[in-house]
Amino acid sequence: MLAMTTTTNPTARLPREETGNRVGPGETAATDAARTASPSAARFPTILFPETAGAEAGATQEPEFFRDLNLDQIVEAITKGREPYNLKPLYYTPLTKLDQIAFRHEIMRDLEKETLFERLKSFSERMLGMRGHLSAESILHYQYQKERALLSAAGLYCEAVEKLRRDLDSAGAHSRGLLAIRDYLAQYVESASFKTLSQKARTVQEGLAALRYCVLIDESNITVRNYETETDYSAEVEETFAIFKQGAVKDYRVGFPESSGMNHIESMILDFVAKLNPAAFAALDDFYAQHRTFVDQPILEFDRGIQFYISYLEYVAALKRGGLSFCYPVVSDSSKAVLSRNSFDLALASKLVAQNSPAVCNDFHLNGVERMIVVTGPNQGGKTTFARAFGQIHYLASLGCPVPGTEARVFLVDRVFTHFDSEEDIATLHGKLKDDLVRIHRVLDRATPTSLVVMNEIFSSTSLEDAIYLGKKVLERLSKLDLLGVCVTFLDELSSLNEKTVSMVAKIVPEDPTQRTFRIERMPANGLSYALALAEKYRLTYGRLKERITR
């Protein structure tokens, strides 16, 4: 006969989840299934917007320009490991008001305080545990195990909320968003409903934790009875042989692995335990019946919303450790004078930092009537990277995020449009030139004076004369719209089209024209871009000729 004594609640074996104006410098299926009770949700401003009315549903589809600007890679890296929160729609939805941007800047600045940041991460970890138990409850089959999963979720929830209330009281937050949740929690934690939930969860958990029982196995017979202070022979055996112990010894005990559910024998044993302890399990039944929807909706929204800030700041922190700088941009909805110091392409910088390689930073500015930067220079000189950085900075600023660089001033654009060179699509039955014209025409039809356009190597498939003619027509149309933009081209003639056009050039090493500096500087086009493009196309550059001669 084998006697087994347990000191923990048998129903606790649950699956684990893998875990003119300016502003100055998603839930899982289980939690979405109405596990919330929020009579005061309408009075609570979200952590993402300064007012409840601003909390529109986020876009569900990735914007068209994301791939061209490498923003798809950036958002993928930021949200990796946070899939239960469904954060991508938040990064797909730019803000439209300056106060919304200021609101997020305030919270980002608060979270730069390490103590507060760690406390909010601790809250999120508890809430993630709660979500795991709720997910388990929805897939488990045995009733007591389902009830215990819900009880565990409620216990973690109450613990998380109570600790967050204490942490925010002492953290010294200054942002409107965090002060609002602090004040809300002060009322919520003192409410009768929360006090009842917290007290009942604690009482039921303590009642179950106090249970002790024995399982007696004799061949195919199993007997379950209450623990009656039987002698723990393992302690006596250990004491008897203690005199032979020499130094550290190997622990041969075998632990029981966590499983995704109970089998029928475990369930039967649990039923016997319930019959032996009717009061404790009646309390569990009662808790499950009365508290199926215990999570307050604003708390759940806060848990998801704060991940937007935590995810971005953690991504930024890795780049800062690599020596790169970020700043809070000055955002305007009236002035189109823009500036950036030491900017860089986030996606490329992430790869370089991971390889312990330096990232080249660049500056740009547009003043007065200047609107369009035309970038020329040799291929592989960093022109496209510069254009992407220009677009990334404006888009990230519209999300209310810190942007690459030591200083930035940007315009709050309504939409971003891109036109990057692409492979010919035979499904359209268009030639390459016609495809370019169709795509450009679509951009021109939809762009407004407050839009941003980033173009890369337009009309490279046609003759020089036609490319210059078409390029001038496009830039003239964009100039009339008075929008901001960047145009990467091999056509030097476009760089001095009118007073709204600014020329920037990808620099090379003067002593060795084959070497790129990846610096983009504001200066007149040097007339070599097209010649270099032709030489590279026909393998007539110095490096190519030298390679062919040595063969």
C-alpha positions as CSV (number, residue, x, y, z in Angstrom):
1,M,0.0,0.0,0.0
2,L,1.3,3.5,-1.0
3,A,0.2,6.5,1.0
4,M,0.7,9.9,-0.7
5,T,0.2,13.2,1.2
6,T,-0.3,16.5,-0.7
7,T,0.2,19.9,0.8
8,T,-1.1,21.9,-2.2
9,N,-4.5,22.3,-3.7
10,P,-5.0,19.6,-6.4
11,T,-7.0,21.9,-8.6
12,A,-4.1,24.2,-9.0
13,R,-2.5,22.2,-11.8
14,L,-3.1,24.6,-14.7
15,P,-1.4,25.3,-18.1
16,R,1.1,28.1,-18.1
17,E,0.9,30.7,-20.9
18,E,4.1,31.4,-22.8
19,T,4.8,34.2,-21.5
20,G,0.5,77.5,-35.4
21,N,0.1,75.5,-32.5
22,R,2.9,73.3,-31.3
23,V,3.6,70.7,-28.7
24,G,7.0,71.0,-27.1
25,P,10.1,68.9,-26.9
26,G,-5.8,43.7,-28.1
27,E,-7.0,41.3,-26.0
28,T,-7.1,37.5,-26.3
29,A,-10.3,35.6,-27.1
30,A,-10.7,34.7,-23.4
31,T,-10.4,38.3,-22.1
32,D,-12.4,39.6,-25.0
33,A,-15.3,37.3,-24.1
34,A,-16.9,39.8,-21.8
35,R,-14.9,38.9,-18.7
36,T,-15.4,42.5,-17.7
37,A,-17.7,44.6,-15.6
38,S,-17.3,48.3,-15.9
39,P,-20.1,50.6,-14.9
40,S,-17.7,53.6,-14.9
41,A,-15.8,52.9,-18.1
42,A,-17.4,55.9,-19.9
43,R,-16.0,58.3,-17.2
44,F,-12.5,57.0,-17.6
45,P,-10.1,58.5,-20.2
46,T,-7.9,55.9,-21.8
47,I,-4.2,55.8,-21.4
48,L,-3.8,56.4,-25.2
49,F,-5.9,59.5,-25.6
50,P,-6.6,62.6,-23.4
51,E,-10.3,62.1,-23.8
52,T,-12.5,59.0,-24.2
53,A,-13.9,60.5,-27.4
54,G,-10.4,60.2,-28.9
55,A,-10.2,56.5,-28.5
56,E,-11.4,55.5,-32.0
57,A,-10.9,51.9,-33.1
58,G,-7.4,51.4,-34.5
59,A,-6.8,50.5,-38.1
60,T,-6.7,46.8,-38.7
61,Q,-4.7,46.7,-41.9
62,E,-1.0,47.7,-42.3
63,P,-0.8,51.0,-44.2
64,E,0.3,50.9,-47.8
65,F,3.5,52.8,-47.2
66,F,4.8,50.7,-44.4
67,R,6.9,48.3,-46.5
68,D,8.5,51.1,-48.5
69,L,9.6,52.9,-45.3
70,N,10.6,49.6,-43.5
71,L,8.0,50.5,-40.8
72,D,6.7,46.9,-41.1
73,Q,10.0,45.6,-39.8
74,I,10.1,48.2,-37.0
75,V,6.6,47.5,-35.8
76,E,7.2,43.7,-36.0
77,A,10.3,44.1,-33.8
78,I,8.5,46.4,-31.3
79,T,5.5,44.1,-30.9
80,K,7.3,40.7,-30.9
81,G,6.3,38.7,-27.9
82,R,3.3,40.8,-27.1
83,E,0.9,39.2,-29.5
84,P,-1.9,38.7,-26.8
85,Y,-2.2,42.5,-26.6
86,N,-2.8,43.0,-30.3
87,L,-0.6,46.2,-30.4
88,K,-0.1,46.5,-34.2
89,P,-3.4,48.4,-34.8
90,L,-2.1,51.0,-32.4
91,Y,1.0,51.5,-34.6
92,Y,-1.2,51.6,-37.7
93,T,-3.2,54.5,-36.4
94,P,-1.6,58.0,-36.3
95,L,-2.9,60.8,-34.2
96,T,-4.7,63.8,-35.7
97,K,-4.5,66.4,-32.8
98,L,-1.5,68.1,-31.2
99,D,-3.0,67.6,-27.7
100,Q,-3.1,63.8,-28.3
101,I,0.6,63.9,-29.2
102,A,1.4,66.0,-26.1
103,F,-0.6,63.5,-24.0
104,R,1.5,60.6,-25.1
105,H,4.8,62.6,-24.7
106,E,3.9,63.2,-21.1
107,I,3.4,59.5,-20.4
108,M,6.6,58.5,-22.3
109,R,8.6,61.0,-20.2
110,D,7.1,59.6,-17.0
111,L,8.1,56.1,-18.1
112,E,11.7,57.2,-18.5
113,K,11.8,57.0,-14.7
114,E,13.2,53.5,-14.1
115,T,11.2,52.8,-10.9
116,L,7.9,53.7,-12.4
117,F,8.7,51.8,-15.6
118,E,9.5,48.6,-13.6
119,R,6.4,48.9,-11.5
120,L,4.2,49.1,-14.6
121,K,6.0,46.1,-16.1
122,S,5.3,44.2,-12.8
123,F,1.6,45.1,-13.1
124,S,1.5,43.9,-16.7
125,E,3.2,40.6,-15.8
126,R,0.5,39.9,-13.2
127,M,-2.2,40.8,-15.7
128,L,-0.6,38.5,-18.2
129,G,-0.8,35.7,-15.6
130,M,-4.5,36.6,-15.2
131,R,-5.1,36.3,-18.9
132,G,-3.4,32.9,-18.9
133,H,-5.7,31.6,-16.2
134,L,-8.8,33.0,-18.0
135,S,-7.6,31.3,-21.3
136,A,-7.2,28.1,-19.4
137,E,-10.6,28.3,-17.9
138,S,-12.2,28.5,-21.3
139,I,-10.5,25.3,-22.5
140,L,-10.5,23.1,-19.4
141,H,-13.1,20.3,-19.2
142,Y,-13.4,19.4,-15.5
143,Q,-15.6,21.8,-13.5
144,Y,-13.5,22.2,-10.4
145,Q,-10.5,22.9,-12.5
146,K,-12.3,25.6,-14.4
147,E,-13.5,27.1,-11.2
148,R,-10.0,27.1,-9.7
149,A,-8.6,28.8,-12.9
150,L,-11.1,31.6,-12.6
151,L,-10.3,32.0,-8.9
152,S,-6.6,32.2,-9.6
153,A,-7.3,34.8,-12.3
154,A,-9.3,36.9,-9.8
155,G,-6.6,36.6,-7.2
156,L,-3.9,37.8,-9.6
157,Y,-6.1,40.6,-10.8
158,C,-6.9,41.9,-7.3
159,E,-3.2,41.7,-6.4
160,A,-2.2,43.5,-9.5
161,V,-4.7,46.3,-9.1
162,E,-4.0,46.8,-5.4
163,K,-0.2,47.0,-6.0
164,L,-0.6,49.3,-8.9
165,R,-2.7,51.7,-6.8
166,R,0.1,51.7,-4.1
167,D,2.8,52.1,-6.8
168,L,1.2,55.0,-8.5
169,D,0.6,56.8,-5.2
170,S,4.3,56.8,-4.5
171,A,5.8,56.9,-8.0
172,G,5.7,60.6,-8.6
173,A,3.9,60.5,-12.0
174,H,3.1,63.8,-13.7
175,S,1.4,62.9,-16.9
176,R,-2.4,63.4,-17.3
177,G,-2.8,59.8,-18.3
178,L,-1.1,58.2,-15.3
179,L,-2.6,60.7,-12.8
180,A,-6.1,59.8,-14.2
181,I,-5.5,56.1,-13.7
182,R,-4.1,56.8,-10.2
183,D,-7.3,58.7,-9.2
184,Y,-9.5,56.1,-10.8
185,L,-7.8,53.3,-8.9
186,A,-8.1,55.2,-5.6
187,Q,-11.9,55.1,-6.0
188,Y,-12.1,51.6,-7.6
189,V,-10.0,49.8,-5.0
190,E,-12.2,51.4,-2.2
191,S,-15.5,50.4,-4.0
192,A,-17.7,47.8,-2.4
193,S,-17.6,45.6,-5.4
194,F,-13.8,45.4,-5.5
195,K,-13.5,44.9,-1.8
196,T,-16.0,42.0,-2.0
197,L,-14.2,40.4,-4.9
198,S,-10.8,40.7,-3.2
199,Q,-11.9,39.4,0.1
200,K,-13.8,36.5,-1.3
201,A,-11.0,35.5,-3.6
202,R,-8.5,35.6,-0.7
203,T,-10.9,33.6,1.6
204,V,-11.6,30.9,-0.9
205,Q,-7.9,30.6,-1.9
206,E,-6.9,30.3,1.8
207,G,-9.6,27.6,2.4
208,L,-8.4,25.5,-0.5
209,A,-4.7,26.0,0.4
210,A,-5.4,24.6,3.9
211,L,-6.7,21.3,2.6
212,R,-4.6,18.2,3.2
213,Y,-5.5,14.7,2.1
214,C,-4.1,11.3,1.5
215,V,-4.4,9.1,-1.6
216,L,-4.0,5.4,-0.8
217,I,-3.3,3.1,-3.8
218,D,-3.7,-0.6,-3.5
219,E,-3.4,-2.3,-6.9
220,S,-6.4,-1.1,-8.8
221,N,-8.1,0.4,-5.7
222,I,-7.8,4.1,-4.8
223,T,-8.9,5.5,-1.5
224,V,-9.0,9.2,-0.7
225,R,-9.3,10.4,2.9
226,N,-8.4,13.4,4.9
227,Y,-4.9,13.8,6.3
228,E,-4.7,12.8,9.9
229,T,-1.2,13.9,11.0
230,E,0.4,10.8,9.6
231,T,4.1,10.6,10.2
232,D,6.3,11.9,7.5
233,Y,8.7,9.0,7.2
234,S,10.9,10.8,4.6
235,A,12.0,13.2,7.4
236,E,12.8,10.4,9.7
237,V,14.8,8.5,7.1
238,E,16.8,11.6,6.2
239,E,17.5,12.2,9.9
240,T,18.7,8.6,10.4
241,F,21.2,8.7,7.5
242,A,22.3,12.3,8.2
243,I,25.5,11.0,9.9
244,F,26.7,9.5,6.6
245,K,26.2,12.7,4.6
246,Q,29.4,14.1,3.2
247,G,29.2,17.4,1.4
248,A,26.6,18.2,-1.2
249,V,24.5,15.3,-2.5
250,K,22.4,14.8,-5.6
251,D,18.6,15.3,-5.1
252,Y,16.9,12.2,-6.6
253,R,13.4,13.5,-6.0
254,V,11.2,13.6,-9.0
255,G,8.7,16.4,-9.5
256,F,5.3,16.1,-11.2
257,P,5.2,18.0,-14.5
258,E,2.7,20.7,-15.2
259,S,0.0,19.4,-17.6
260,S,-2.6,21.1,-19.7
261,G,-5.4,19.4,-17.9
262,M,-6.6,16.6,-15.6
263,N,-7.1,13.0,-16.6
264,H,-10.1,11.1,-15.5
265,I,-8.4,9.6,-12.5
266,E,-7.2,12.9,-11.2
267,S,-10.7,14.3,-11.6
268,M,-12.2,11.4,-9.7
269,I,-9.7,11.9,-6.8
270,L,-10.6,15.6,-6.8
271,D,-14.3,14.7,-6.6
272,F,-13.6,12.6,-3.5
273,V,-11.6,15.5,-2.0
274,A,-14.6,17.7,-2.5
275,K,-16.9,15.3,-0.8
276,L,-14.6,15.2,2.2
277,N,-14.4,19.0,2.3
278,P,-17.8,20.3,1.2
279,A,-17.5,23.8,2.8
280,A,-14.3,24.7,0.9
281,F,-15.6,23.5,-2.4
282,A,-19.1,25.1,-1.9
283,A,-17.3,28.4,-1.4
284,L,-15.4,27.7,-4.7
285,D,-18.7,26.9,-6.5
286,D,-20.3,30.1,-5.1
287,F,-17.3,32.3,-6.2
288,Y,-17.4,30.9,-9.7
289,A,-21.2,31.5,-10.0
290,Q,-21.0,35.1,-8.7
291,H,-17.8,36.4,-10.3
292,R,-17.7,35.2,-13.9
293,T,-17.2,38.8,-15.1
294,F,-14.9,40.4,-12.6
295,V,-12.4,42.5,-14.6
296,D,-13.1,46.2,-14.8
297,Q,-13.0,47.3,-18.5
298,P,-10.9,50.5,-17.9
299,I,-8.3,48.4,-16.1
300,L,-8.2,45.9,-19.0
301,E,-7.8,48.8,-21.5
302,F,-5.1,50.3,-19.4
303,D,-3.2,47.0,-19.3
304,R,-3.2,46.9,-23.1
305,G,-2.6,50.6,-23.6
306,I,0.4,50.8,-21.4
307,Q,2.0,48.1,-23.5
308,F,2.1,50.6,-26.4
309,Y,4.5,52.7,-24.3
310,I,6.5,49.9,-22.7
311,S,7.1,48.1,-26.1
312,Y,8.3,51.2,-27.8
313,L,10.6,52.4,-25.0
314,E,12.1,48.9,-24.7
315,Y,12.9,48.9,-28.4
316,V,14.4,52.4,-28.2
317,A,16.5,51.4,-25.1
318,A,18.4,48.8,-27.1
319,L,19.4,51.4,-29.7
320,K,20.4,53.9,-27.0
321,R,22.7,51.3,-25.6
322,G,24.2,51.2,-29.1
323,G,25.1,54.9,-28.9
324,L,22.1,56.3,-30.8
325,S,20.0,59.2,-29.7
326,F,16.2,59.8,-29.5
327,C,14.3,63.0,-28.8
328,Y,10.8,64.4,-28.4
329,P,9.9,66.3,-31.6
330,V,8.3,69.7,-31.7
331,V,5.2,69.0,-33.7
332,S,3.3,71.7,-35.6
333,D,0.0,71.7,-37.5
334,S,0.7,75.0,-39.2
335,S,4.4,75.5,-39.8
336,K,6.0,73.3,-42.5
337,A,9.5,74.3,-41.4
338,V,11.1,70.9,-40.5
339,L,14.4,69.9,-39.0
340,S,16.2,66.9,-37.8
341,R,19.7,66.5,-36.3
342,N,21.5,63.1,-36.3
343,S,18.5,61.1,-37.7
344,F,18.8,57.5,-38.9
345,D,16.7,54.7,-40.3
346,L,15.4,52.7,-37.4
347,A,15.2,49.4,-39.2
348,L,18.8,49.6,-40.5
349,A,20.1,50.9,-37.2
350,S,18.6,47.9,-35.3
351,K,20.5,45.5,-37.6
352,L,23.7,47.5,-37.2
353,V,23.5,47.7,-33.4
354,A,22.9,43.9,-33.3
355,Q,26.1,43.5,-35.3
356,N,28.0,46.1,-33.1
357,S,28.4,48.2,-36.2
358,P,28.1,52.0,-36.2
359,A,25.1,53.7,-37.8
360,V,25.7,56.9,-39.9
361,C,23.4,59.8,-38.9
362,N,22.3,62.7,-41.1
363,D,20.7,66.1,-40.8
364,F,18.0,67.8,-42.8
365,H,16.0,71.0,-42.6
366,L,13.4,72.9,-44.7
367,N,12.7,76.6,-44.0
368,G,10.4,79.3,-45.5
369,V,8.9,78.1,-48.8
370,E,11.1,75.0,-49.0
371,R,9.1,71.8,-49.2
372,M,10.8,69.1,-51.3
373,I,14.3,67.6,-50.8
374,V,15.7,66.1,-54.0
375,V,18.5,63.6,-53.2
376,T,21.1,62.7,-55.8
377,G,24.4,61.0,-55.9
378,P,25.9,57.6,-56.6
379,N,24.1,54.3,-56.1
380,Q,24.5,52.6,-52.7
381,G,25.3,55.9,-51.1
382,G,22.5,56.0,-48.5
383,K,20.0,58.0,-50.5
384,T,17.1,55.5,-50.0
385,T,18.0,55.1,-46.4
386,F,17.8,58.9,-45.9
387,A,14.4,59.0,-47.6
388,R,13.1,56.3,-45.3
389,A,14.4,58.0,-42.2
390,F,12.6,61.2,-43.3
391,G,9.3,59.4,-43.6
392,Q,9.8,57.3,-40.4
393,I,10.5,60.4,-38.3
394,H,7.3,62.1,-39.5
395,Y,5.2,59.0,-39.0
396,L,6.6,58.1,-35.5
397,A,6.0,61.7,-34.5
398,S,2.4,61.4,-35.5
399,L,2.1,58.4,-33.1
400,G,3.3,60.5,-30.2
401,C,6.6,58.6,-29.9
402,P,10.2,59.9,-29.4
403,V,12.0,59.9,-32.8
404,P,15.6,59.2,-33.9
405,G,18.0,62.1,-33.5
406,T,19.1,64.7,-31.0
407,E,16.6,67.4,-32.2
408,A,13.5,67.3,-34.4
409,R,10.8,69.6,-35.6
410,V,8.1,68.1,-37.8
411,F,4.8,68.9,-39.4
412,L,1.7,66.9,-38.5
413,V,0.8,65.3,-41.8
414,D,-2.6,63.9,-42.6
415,R,-1.3,61.0,-44.8
416,V,1.9,59.5,-46.0
417,F,2.4,58.4,-49.6
418,T,5.3,56.5,-51.1
419,H,6.5,55.5,-54.6
420,F,9.4,53.2,-54.6
421,D,10.9,51.4,-57.6
422,S,9.3,47.9,-57.9
423,E,9.4,44.9,-60.2
424,E,7.2,44.9,-63.2
425,D,3.9,43.2,-62.5
426,I,2.8,41.1,-65.5
427,A,-0.7,40.7,-64.0
428,T,-1.5,44.4,-64.7
429,L,-0.5,44.0,-68.4
430,H,1.4,47.3,-68.0
431,G,4.9,48.1,-69.0
432,K,7.3,49.4,-66.3
433,L,6.8,53.0,-67.4
434,K,3.1,52.8,-67.5
435,D,3.0,51.1,-64.1
436,D,5.1,54.0,-62.7
437,L,2.7,56.6,-64.2
438,V,-0.4,54.8,-62.9
439,R,1.0,54.6,-59.4
440,I,2.2,58.2,-59.4
441,H,-1.2,59.4,-60.7
442,R,-2.9,57.6,-57.8
443,V,-0.7,59.4,-55.3
444,L,-1.3,62.8,-57.0
445,D,-5.1,62.2,-56.9
446,R,-5.1,61.4,-53.2
447,A,-2.5,63.8,-51.8
448,T,-3.4,67.0,-50.0
449,P,-1.4,70.1,-49.0
450,T,-0.9,68.5,-45.5
451,S,0.4,65.1,-46.9
452,L,3.9,63.7,-47.0
453,V,5.3,62.1,-50.2
454,V,8.5,60.0,-50.4
455,M,9.6,58.9,-53.9
456,N,12.5,56.7,-54.8
457,E,14.0,56.4,-58.3
458,I,11.0,57.4,-60.3
459,F,11.0,56.9,-64.1
460,S,14.2,55.0,-64.1
461,S,12.9,52.7,-66.9
462,T,12.7,55.3,-69.6
463,S,15.1,57.6,-71.5
464,L,16.9,60.4,-69.9
465,E,14.9,63.0,-71.8
466,D,11.5,61.5,-71.0
467,A,12.5,60.9,-67.3
468,I,13.4,64.6,-66.9
469,Y,10.2,65.7,-68.6
470,L,8.0,63.4,-66.5
471,G,9.9,64.1,-63.3
472,K,9.5,67.8,-63.6
473,K,5.8,67.5,-64.3
474,V,5.3,65.4,-61.1
475,L,7.4,67.8,-58.9
476,E,5.6,70.8,-60.3
477,R,2.2,69.2,-59.4
478,L,3.5,68.4,-55.9
479,S,4.9,72.0,-55.6
480,K,1.4,73.4,-56.4
481,L,0.0,71.2,-53.6
482,D,2.6,72.7,-51.3
483,L,3.2,69.4,-49.5
484,L,6.3,68.1,-47.9
485,G,8.4,65.4,-49.5
486,V,11.6,63.7,-50.5
487,C,12.5,62.6,-54.0
488,V,15.5,60.3,-54.6
489,T,16.6,60.5,-58.2
490,F,19.5,60.2,-60.7
491,L,18.2,63.3,-62.5
492,D,20.2,66.3,-61.3
493,E,17.9,68.6,-63.2
494,L,15.1,68.0,-60.7
495,S,17.2,69.3,-57.8
496,S,16.9,73.0,-58.8
497,L,13.4,73.0,-60.2
498,N,12.1,75.9,-58.2
499,E,12.4,77.8,-54.9
500,K,10.5,75.0,-53.1
501,T,13.1,72.4,-54.1
502,V,16.3,71.7,-52.0
503,S,19.2,69.7,-53.3
504,M,21.0,67.2,-51.1
505,V,23.8,64.9,-52.3
506,A,25.1,61.5,-51.2
507,K,28.8,62.1,-50.5
508,I,31.7,59.9,-51.5
509,V,35.3,59.7,-50.3
510,P,37.2,62.4,-52.4
511,E,40.3,60.3,-52.6
512,D,38.4,57.2,-53.7
513,P,35.1,57.8,-55.6
514,T,34.2,54.1,-55.2
515,Q,33.9,54.5,-51.4
516,R,30.7,55.8,-49.9
517,T,30.4,57.9,-46.8
518,F,26.7,57.4,-46.5
519,R,26.5,61.1,-45.5
520,I,23.8,63.1,-47.2
521,E,24.6,66.8,-47.3
522,R,22.8,69.9,-48.5
523,M,24.6,71.2,-51.6
524,P,24.0,71.6,-55.3
525,A,23.9,68.5,-57.4
526,N,27.3,67.7,-58.9
527,G,26.2,66.4,-62.3
528,L,27.7,63.0,-61.8
529,S,24.6,61.0,-60.7
530,Y,23.4,59.9,-64.1
531,A,26.9,59.3,-65.4
532,L,27.6,57.1,-62.4
533,A,24.3,55.3,-62.8
534,L,25.1,54.5,-66.5
535,A,28.7,53.4,-65.6
536,E,27.4,51.0,-63.0
537,K,24.6,49.8,-65.3
538,Y,27.1,48.9,-68.0
539,R,29.9,47.8,-65.6
540,L,32.2,50.7,-66.5
541,T,33.0,51.9,-63.1
542,Y,36.7,51.9,-61.9
543,G,36.1,48.9,-59.8
544,R,34.3,46.9,-62.5
545,L,36.9,47.8,-65.1
546,K,39.8,46.8,-62.8
547,E,38.1,43.6,-62.1
548,R,37.6,42.7,-65.8
549,I,41.1,43.7,-66.7
550,T,42.7,41.5,-64.0
551,R,40.8,38.5,-65.4
